[in-house]
């Protein structure tokens, strides 16, 4: 598991820009118009060897100051409740506003680490202007520019010092596999779990977002005992009327990080959408076993190649990691739901398998000798040894004379060869090249 850090603040202060800077990605839409962020954004960040999940709380619906104030208060209260640390972003150009004071009042009452981050400080004059924010009474003021990155190093240095050390769950005596059901709201997650359990243990309605918390149930099937976990859906901002999404996202993230296997439930009537892709990426980044369940398949009008076309579309979206089971189910009619459990157990076994070093080298060394990495500026790269690292998900180290010159396409080649000769279906693989 990892820590969760939430970015809060009023609209148009640069929360999404800071998110993009700290995650090294450009998922969030950045625009000068307030409230432009429509989706929740969450990604991985790492600093000084400590990893954490970053959540951008996004923009807010347009309206009066009263609406803004109530929405921001709700966001901050949820962040205080669920996050391990909070980045409170303000705008040096506008100075302290009434809404900034409201957020500061909430943060002063919490014991959670809160970092007052003054954005858009990109010259010496603005460094002086940033001193005004000490009046908010939150202690240290961090002057940064999210656009060019200045000041973010010092901010991260102090942030990661406050985050607790978290060990992987497998190291905490965790011996019962955890199978987590995730997906967009109303995709049929709770219906699936109820069908598996044979009873209405979770509330099921057609209202998106009924499940607001994670629910774990001990389950036994095919001679395998495991915890089956239902999560809240991760929804788009445009669909949210009651702003519980931030809470739901954090609970879903924790559930994914706490799991061994992730069932991503997709609504067949809507197709594989951008939010499904984000959830898939989150599970992949956490090196979890993944099975994609296309639910409500009974509601889809089918032709000869309907399922084939659906699979090809999903594989195109999740590439290059395409070695993932994709099952077409109907939770309501209990079609192929136990096949999903059977597949989950197989993927769990794939994820925990350990391949002997002698077997690895027997199979892989002839392959790399026949197809070595491309030479770099006349220098030939020789791979001499391969071993599986002693980690909880499959990671392999290849020892070479010039590992720094091995490029990403060759890493994918090695991964594909490992998948061809060993069964790692549904499991992300990490490849490392090290100096011999």
C-alpha positions as CSV (number, residue, x, y, z in Angstrom):
1,X,0.0,0.0,0.0
2,X,1.0,3.6,-0.3
3,X,0.2,6.9,1.3
4,X,-2.5,9.2,-0.1
5,X,-1.8,12.9,-0.6
6,X,-4.7,15.2,-1.6
7,X,-4.4,18.5,-3.4
8,X,-7.1,21.0,-2.3
9,X,-7.9,24.6,-2.8
10,X,-10.2,26.9,-4.6
11,X,-10.6,26.8,-8.5
12,X,-7.9,28.2,-10.8
13,X,-5.0,28.3,-8.4
14,X,-3.0,25.6,-10.3
15,X,-4.0,22.3,-8.6
16,X,-4.0,20.4,-11.9
17,X,-0.7,21.9,-12.9
18,X,0.9,20.8,-9.6
19,X,-0.6,17.3,-10.1
20,X,0.9,17.1,-13.6
21,X,4.3,18.3,-12.3
22,X,4.5,15.8,-9.4
23,X,3.2,12.8,-11.3
24,X,5.3,13.6,-14.5
25,X,2.1,13.2,-16.5
26,X,-0.4,15.4,-18.3
27,X,-3.7,13.7,-17.4
28,X,-5.5,16.7,-16.1
29,X,-6.9,19.4,-18.4
30,X,-5.3,22.8,-17.6
31,X,-7.0,26.0,-18.6
32,X,-7.4,29.5,-17.3
33,X,-11.2,29.0,-16.9
34,X,-12.1,28.2,-13.3
35,X,-13.7,24.8,-12.7
36,X,-12.3,23.3,-16.0
37,X,-11.2,20.0,-14.4
38,X,-14.1,17.7,-14.9
39,X,-12.5,14.3,-13.8
40,X,-10.8,13.3,-10.6
41,X,-7.2,12.6,-11.3
42,X,-5.0,10.2,-9.4
43,X,-1.5,9.0,-10.0
44,X,1.7,7.7,-8.5
45,X,4.5,9.9,-7.4
46,X,7.8,9.2,-5.7
47,X,10.4,11.3,-3.9
48,X,13.5,10.3,-2.0
49,X,12.5,6.6,-2.3
50,X,9.1,7.1,-0.8
51,X,6.0,6.4,-3.0
52,X,2.6,8.0,-2.6
53,X,-0.7,8.3,-4.5
54,X,-1.6,11.8,-5.4
55,X,-5.2,13.0,-5.9
56,X,-6.2,16.2,-7.6
57,X,-9.6,17.2,-6.2
58,X,-10.4,19.0,-9.4
59,X,-12.6,21.9,-10.3
60,X,-16.1,22.8,-9.1
61,X,-19.4,23.5,-10.7
62,X,-19.9,27.2,-11.5
63,X,-22.1,29.2,-9.2
64,X,-22.2,31.7,-6.5
65,X,-19.5,32.2,-3.9
66,X,-21.7,30.4,-1.4
67,X,-21.7,27.3,-3.7
68,X,-18.0,27.4,-4.1
69,X,-17.5,27.8,-0.3
70,X,-19.7,24.8,0.5
71,X,-18.1,22.6,-2.2
72,X,-14.6,23.5,-1.1
73,X,-15.4,22.9,2.6
74,X,-16.7,19.4,1.6
75,X,-13.6,18.6,-0.4
76,X,-11.3,19.7,2.4
77,X,-13.2,17.8,5.1
78,X,-13.1,14.6,3.0
79,X,-9.3,15.1,2.5
80,X,-8.8,15.6,6.2
81,X,-10.8,12.4,6.8
82,X,-9.1,10.1,4.3
83,X,-5.7,11.5,3.1
84,X,-2.4,11.1,4.9
85,X,-1.2,14.6,4.0
86,X,-2.7,17.6,2.3
87,X,-1.3,20.1,-0.2
88,X,-3.3,23.4,0.1
89,X,-2.7,25.4,-3.0
90,X,-3.2,29.2,-3.2
91,X,-2.5,31.8,-5.8
92,X,0.2,34.5,-5.2
93,X,-1.4,36.7,-7.9
94,X,-4.7,37.0,-6.1
95,X,-3.4,37.1,-2.5
96,X,-5.5,35.8,0.4
97,X,-9.2,35.4,-0.4
98,X,-12.2,34.6,1.8
99,X,-12.2,31.1,0.5
100,X,-8.5,30.6,1.3
101,X,-9.3,31.7,4.9
102,X,-12.2,29.2,5.1
103,X,-9.9,26.3,4.0
104,X,-7.1,27.5,6.4
105,X,-9.6,27.4,9.3
106,X,-10.5,23.8,8.6
107,X,-6.9,22.7,8.2
108,X,-5.7,24.4,11.4
109,X,-8.1,22.1,13.3
110,X,-6.7,18.9,11.9
111,X,-3.7,16.9,13.1
112,X,-3.0,15.8,9.5
113,X,0.1,17.3,7.9
114,X,-1.0,20.3,5.7
115,X,1.4,22.2,3.4
116,X,0.5,25.7,2.4
117,X,1.7,25.8,-1.2
118,X,1.8,29.3,-2.8
119,X,1.7,28.8,-6.6
120,X,2.8,31.0,-9.5
121,X,5.8,32.3,-7.6
122,X,8.2,32.7,-10.6
123,X,10.2,35.8,-9.8
124,X,11.7,37.6,-6.8
125,X,8.9,40.1,-6.5
126,X,6.4,37.3,-6.1
127,X,8.7,35.7,-3.5
128,X,8.0,38.8,-1.4
129,X,4.3,38.7,-2.1
130,X,4.1,35.1,-0.9
131,X,5.0,36.2,2.6
132,X,1.5,37.5,3.0
133,X,0.2,33.9,3.3
134,X,1.9,33.5,6.7
135,X,-1.2,35.4,7.9
136,X,-3.2,32.2,7.3
137,X,-1.6,30.7,10.4
138,X,-0.6,27.4,8.9
139,X,3.1,27.7,9.6
140,X,5.7,27.3,6.8
141,X,4.8,28.7,3.4
142,X,6.2,26.9,0.3
143,X,6.6,29.2,-2.7
144,X,6.5,27.2,-5.9
145,X,5.8,27.5,-9.7
146,X,3.9,24.4,-10.8
147,X,4.6,25.3,-14.4
148,X,8.4,25.3,-14.3
149,X,8.8,23.2,-11.1
150,X,10.7,25.7,-9.0
151,X,10.3,25.2,-5.2
152,X,8.7,21.8,-5.6
153,X,11.8,19.9,-4.5
154,X,11.8,21.6,-1.1
155,X,8.1,21.0,-0.8
156,X,8.5,17.3,-1.5
157,X,11.4,16.9,0.8
158,X,9.3,18.0,3.7
159,X,6.1,16.3,2.5
160,X,7.7,12.8,2.4
161,X,9.2,13.2,5.9
162,X,5.7,13.3,7.3
163,X,4.4,10.2,5.5
164,X,4.4,7.0,7.6
165,X,6.5,4.0,6.4
166,X,4.2,1.5,4.9
167,X,5.1,-2.1,4.2
168,X,3.6,-4.2,1.5
169,X,0.5,-6.1,2.7
170,X,2.1,-9.4,2.0
171,X,4.8,-8.6,4.6
172,X,2.1,-8.1,7.2
173,X,1.1,-11.7,7.6
174,X,-1.4,-11.5,4.8
175,X,-2.1,-15.1,3.8
176,X,-5.7,-14.9,2.4
177,X,-5.8,-13.6,-1.2
178,X,-7.8,-10.5,-1.7
179,X,-9.9,-10.2,-4.9
180,X,-11.2,-6.7,-5.4
181,X,-14.1,-5.7,-7.6
182,X,-13.7,-2.2,-9.1
183,X,-15.2,-0.2,-11.9
184,X,-17.3,2.8,-12.8
185,X,-20.5,3.4,-10.9
186,X,-23.5,1.3,-12.0
187,X,-21.3,-1.2,-13.9
188,X,-22.7,-4.0,-11.8
189,X,-20.1,-4.6,-9.1
190,X,-22.5,-5.1,-6.2
191,X,-24.8,-7.2,-8.4
192,X,-21.8,-9.4,-9.3
193,X,-20.9,-9.9,-5.7
194,X,-24.5,-10.6,-4.7
195,X,-24.7,-13.2,-7.5
196,X,-21.5,-14.9,-6.3
197,X,-22.6,-14.9,-2.7
198,X,-26.2,-16.0,-3.5
199,X,-27.6,-13.4,-1.2
200,X,-28.3,-9.6,-1.2
201,X,-25.5,-8.8,1.1
202,X,-24.8,-5.4,-0.6
203,X,-27.4,-2.9,-1.5
204,X,-28.0,-2.9,-5.3
205,X,-30.0,-0.1,-7.0
206,X,-29.8,1.6,-10.4
207,X,-28.6,4.8,-8.7
208,X,-24.9,5.4,-9.5
209,X,-22.8,5.5,-6.4
210,X,-24.9,3.4,-4.0
211,X,-21.8,1.7,-2.7
212,X,-19.9,4.4,-0.8
213,X,-17.4,2.2,1.1
214,X,-15.4,-1.0,0.6
215,X,-17.0,-4.2,1.8
216,X,-15.0,-7.4,2.3
217,X,-16.6,-10.9,2.4
218,X,-14.8,-14.2,3.0
219,X,-15.5,-16.5,0.1
220,X,-14.6,-20.1,-0.8
221,X,-14.7,-21.5,-4.3
222,X,-12.7,-24.1,-6.3
223,X,-10.9,-25.1,-3.1
224,X,-9.6,-21.6,-2.7
225,X,-10.5,-19.2,0.2
226,X,-10.2,-15.5,-0.4
227,X,-11.6,-12.1,0.6
228,X,-14.0,-10.7,-2.0
229,X,-14.0,-6.9,-1.8
230,X,-16.6,-4.5,-3.3
231,X,-15.6,-0.9,-3.8
232,X,-17.2,2.4,-4.5
233,X,-17.3,3.4,-8.1
234,X,-15.0,6.0,-9.6
235,X,-17.1,8.5,-11.5
236,X,-16.7,11.5,-13.7
237,X,-17.1,15.0,-12.2
238,X,-19.9,15.9,-14.7
239,X,-22.0,13.1,-13.3
240,X,-21.7,14.0,-9.7
241,X,-24.4,15.8,-7.8
242,X,-23.5,14.8,-4.3
243,X,-19.8,15.2,-4.0
244,X,-18.8,11.9,-2.4
245,X,-16.6,11.1,-5.3
246,X,-13.3,12.2,-3.6
247,X,-14.1,9.9,-0.7
248,X,-15.0,7.0,-3.1
249,X,-11.8,7.4,-5.1
250,X,-9.6,7.2,-2.1
251,X,-11.3,4.2,-0.8
252,X,-11.1,2.5,-4.2
253,X,-7.4,3.3,-4.4
254,X,-6.7,1.9,-1.0
255,X,-8.7,-1.3,-1.9
256,X,-6.7,-1.8,-5.1
257,X,-3.4,-1.3,-3.3
258,X,-4.6,-3.7,-0.6
259,X,-5.5,-6.4,-3.1
260,X,-3.9,-9.3,-5.0
261,X,-6.3,-9.5,-7.9
262,X,-8.4,-6.7,-9.4
263,X,-11.7,-7.5,-11.3
264,X,-12.4,-4.5,-13.5
265,X,-16.1,-4.5,-14.3
266,X,-17.0,-2.8,-17.5
267,X,-20.5,-1.9,-18.6
268,X,-21.0,-3.6,-22.0
269,X,-23.7,-1.1,-23.0
270,X,-21.3,1.8,-22.6
271,X,-18.1,0.2,-23.8
272,X,-14.5,0.6,-22.5
273,X,-14.3,4.3,-21.5
274,X,-11.6,6.6,-20.3
275,X,-12.4,6.0,-16.6
276,X,-12.1,2.3,-17.2
277,X,-8.7,2.9,-18.7
278,X,-7.6,5.0,-15.6
279,X,-8.7,2.2,-13.2
280,X,-6.9,-0.4,-15.3
281,X,-3.7,1.8,-15.3
282,X,-3.9,2.2,-11.5
283,X,-4.1,-1.6,-11.0
284,X,-1.3,-2.1,-13.5
285,X,1.0,0.5,-11.8
286,X,0.4,-1.3,-8.5
287,X,1.4,-4.6,-10.1
288,X,-1.9,-6.3,-9.3
289,X,-3.3,-9.3,-11.2
290,X,-6.1,-8.0,-13.5
291,X,-9.2,-9.6,-15.1
292,X,-11.6,-7.5,-17.2
293,X,-15.2,-8.5,-16.8
294,X,-17.5,-7.1,-19.5
295,X,-20.8,-7.1,-17.7
296,X,-24.4,-6.8,-19.0
297,X,-23.4,-8.7,-22.1
298,X,-27.0,-10.0,-22.2
299,X,-28.2,-6.5,-23.1
300,X,-25.9,-6.1,-26.1
301,X,-27.2,-6.8,-29.6
302,X,-24.7,-9.3,-31.1
303,X,-23.5,-10.2,-34.5
304,X,-20.9,-12.8,-35.6
305,X,-17.8,-10.8,-34.5
306,X,-19.3,-8.6,-31.7
307,X,-17.2,-10.1,-28.9
308,X,-14.1,-10.3,-31.0
309,X,-14.4,-6.6,-31.9
310,X,-15.0,-5.7,-28.2
311,X,-11.8,-7.7,-27.2
312,X,-9.7,-6.0,-29.9
313,X,-10.9,-2.6,-28.8
314,X,-10.0,-3.2,-25.2
315,X,-6.6,-4.6,-26.1
316,X,-5.9,-1.6,-28.2
317,X,-6.7,0.7,-25.3
318,X,-4.7,-1.2,-22.7
319,X,-1.6,-1.9,-25.0
320,X,1.2,-2.8,-24.6
321,X,0.0,-4.9,-21.6
322,X,-2.6,-6.9,-23.5
323,X,-2.1,-10.3,-21.9
324,X,-5.2,-9.9,-19.7
325,X,-8.2,-12.2,-19.5
326,X,-11.4,-10.6,-20.8
327,X,-14.6,-12.3,-19.9
328,X,-18.2,-11.5,-21.1
329,X,-20.6,-12.0,-18.2
330,X,-24.1,-11.1,-17.0
331,X,-24.1,-10.7,-13.2
332,X,-27.9,-10.4,-13.2
333,X,-28.3,-13.7,-15.0
334,X,-25.3,-15.3,-13.4
335,X,-23.7,-16.0,-16.7
336,X,-20.0,-17.0,-16.5
337,X,-19.6,-15.4,-13.1
338,X,-18.0,-18.5,-11.6
339,X,-15.7,-18.7,-14.7
340,X,-14.5,-15.2,-13.5
341,X,-13.6,-16.7,-10.1
342,X,-11.8,-19.6,-11.7
343,X,-9.9,-17.2,-13.9
344,X,-9.0,-15.0,-10.9
345,X,-7.5,-18.0,-9.1
346,X,-5.4,-18.8,-12.1
347,X,-4.1,-15.2,-12.3
348,X,-3.4,-15.3,-8.6
349,X,-1.3,-18.4,-9.1
350,X,0.5,-16.8,-12.1
351,X,1.3,-13.7,-10.0
352,X,2.9,-15.6,-7.1
353,X,4.9,-18.2,-9.2
354,X,8.6,-18.3,-8.8
355,X,10.8,-19.6,-11.7
356,X,14.0,-21.2,-10.9
357,X,17.1,-19.3,-12.1
358,X,18.5,-22.3,-13.9
359,X,15.2,-22.7,-15.8
360,X,15.1,-19.0,-16.7
361,X,18.7,-19.1,-18.1
362,X,18.1,-22.3,-19.9
363,X,15.2,-20.8,-21.9
364,X,16.1,-17.1,-22.1
365,X,19.8,-17.0,-22.7
366,X,19.6,-18.7,-26.1
367,X,16.9,-16.2,-27.1
368,X,18.9,-13.2,-26.1
369,X,22.0,-14.6,-27.8
370,X,20.1,-15.1,-31.0
371,X,18.4,-11.7,-30.7
372,X,20.7,-9.4,-28.6
373,X,19.9,-5.7,-27.9
374,X,20.8,-3.3,-30.7
375,X,24.4,-2.0,-30.5
376,X,24.7,1.6,-29.3
377,X,27.3,3.8,-31.1
378,X,29.3,0.7,-32.0
379,X,29.1,-0.8,-28.5
380,X,27.7,-4.3,-28.3
381,X,25.5,-5.2,-25.3
382,X,25.9,-8.7,-23.9
383,X,23.4,-10.2,-21.5
384,X,25.0,-12.9,-19.4
385,X,22.5,-13.8,-16.7
386,X,18.8,-13.5,-15.7
387,X,17.0,-14.1,-12.4
388,X,13.6,-13.4,-10.9
389,X,13.8,-11.0,-8.0
390,X,12.4,-11.9,-4.6
391,X,9.4,-9.6,-4.8
392,X,5.6,-10.1,-4.4
393,X,4.9,-9.5,-8.1
394,X,7.0,-10.8,-11.0
395,X,10.1,-8.8,-11.5
396,X,13.2,-9.9,-13.5
397,X,16.8,-8.7,-13.6
398,X,19.0,-9.2,-16.6
399,X,22.7,-8.6,-16.0
400,X,24.7,-7.1,-18.9
401,X,28.0,-5.4,-19.6
402,X,26.2,-2.1,-20.7
403,X,22.7,-2.1,-19.2
404,X,22.4,1.7,-19.6
405,X,22.1,1.3,-23.3
406,X,19.2,-1.1,-23.4
407,X,16.1,0.7,-24.7
408,X,12.4,0.3,-23.9
409,X,11.5,-1.8,-27.1
410,X,14.0,-4.5,-26.1
411,X,12.5,-4.6,-22.6
412,X,9.1,-5.2,-24.2
413,X,10.8,-8.0,-26.3
414,X,12.1,-9.7,-23.2
415,X,8.7,-9.4,-21.5
416,X,7.0,-10.9,-24.5
417,X,9.4,-13.8,-24.5
418,X,8.8,-14.4,-20.8
419,X,5.1,-14.4,-21.4
420,X,5.5,-16.8,-24.4
421,X,7.4,-19.4,-22.3
422,X,5.9,-18.9,-18.9
423,X,2.2,-18.2,-17.9
424,X,2.0,-14.7,-16.7
425,X,-1.5,-14.0,-18.1
426,X,-3.2,-11.2,-16.2
427,X,0.0,-10.1,-14.4
428,X,2.1,-7.1,-15.0
429,X,5.9,-7.9,-15.4
430,X,8.7,-5.5,-14.6
431,X,12.1,-5.9,-16.4
432,X,15.4,-4.4,-15.1
433,X,18.8,-4.4,-16.6
434,X,21.8,-4.3,-14.3
435,X,25.5,-4.1,-14.5
436,X,27.2,-7.5,-14.5
